């Protein structure tokens, strides 16, 4: 126990010093562990004793790179990120049912969340402070504030380098690396405050740090005006619905999605293209709302992934978020909600591009946030976006076809060294006018053409060619079979305990637990019966008959030993009940949508539809969002 005293003293001294940091940021953490996690650099290791970094540096300088004693694997059990197998294993895991604390003991996951928090808060203030500035100008100002060089200045204001936990090695000896680590630490600090007390406290800390000692600028930044449409009608503008046909049409859209805007002109602006020009009804187009909606979606998705995917590192979380918020997914949600029917253009468009439909959805999210707040945006994403994660993980949509093909090719590299073989793409045909040009691209590997495909851009044609190559050359890449087996194993594991990992309903969880209790009771009863039989004469004919009756007819269905029984015999009522409580993953996934929405009021009742080509969509019926809550279930 005496050898643990240095660890205890170090811990107490560190947490005592954190009181100084809390005074500087004018915020006291409810959960101090979040603050410690935000200050922990990935290089830091708890050595349970005095700091050996200086001795290790001396050994390194003397040429001894790694000592041959000790077991260092424990340091990397929850931190290994590299390697194709690690990537596949991690990305095949589904989210947890409840918010789960991660075992990753450094600040990179908090940095992932804090980056979205800082970007969101900056976007909100800029959006309201510059009502006439277009999307490009807002993005330029935001980039200047959220870049690492500026965040390092903010971290220096707070003196975060005095509290950071990191190894005293050569990694952070250079000023550029240290300042980059300080910027990441500041983002992690914002993420920790957001988790601890919400977006308001994070906004207060960021604002006070940005304009520390500049009261006039601080007041201007904090006291931003409301949206111009809200200024014109402070108490709502729904009284104008009957006066304008477009507002009457949008009121029907509100009934479809179950949301009623206080300022319906905000909704009208979200559907107004810039080709319409300025008008007194919407006071502009939806471009600025697109800028805002994009950062709202980033924050909500980042928060959800951080809380319910505890085994994923920041890189894995970024891959999932990209698959969740990309233009293709947003366009599918836009089509499911029928938003294109209400879009307003100066000239009628027969079909909107994927980017245009994604912009419509982002503008809608921006309007929803201004009118209803972040809670409604969370619920919207909870219903329309997060259920799709299961499909993305099952089909590995987090990985684009070009990256997947290159990873498969790299697994075929030889052991004799040299540069690995990678797929090569060549444009073999280009035809059509400039605005409708079609490119044909072929992909080659080791001199063999794997596939060719066409597209309206070279990048799209390369993606299509890589997708066809993966489909046509499965025998060439054993890595595809490995990925399939990993996914199947993950699905099997998820199905063992639907209440632990699957996003099934609470009703399924209760039935599962009840079934487990019944099975344990049945095993106990049959075990006692077997003991009673063994007490009889082992050589008697009746005893043998009784034992055979137990072994053949009353053996539990889930017994691992093979049961010798008459297959023509009809199952008993008890056996039928046991079959009914056998919840495998497929049944849970199939009934997820219908079951889970019986236990909560949500944005809308959704029906999942899967196409023959692997695509999927959701339909929504009329339900109100007023009483819905941000549930953890997909």
Order of alpha helices (4+ residues) and beta strands (2+ residues): alpha-alpha-alpha-alpha-alpha-alpha-alpha-alpha-alpha-alpha-alpha-alpha-alpha-alpha-alpha-alpha-alpha-alpha-alpha-alpha-beta-beta-beta-alpha-alpha-alpha-alpha-alpha-alpha-beta-beta
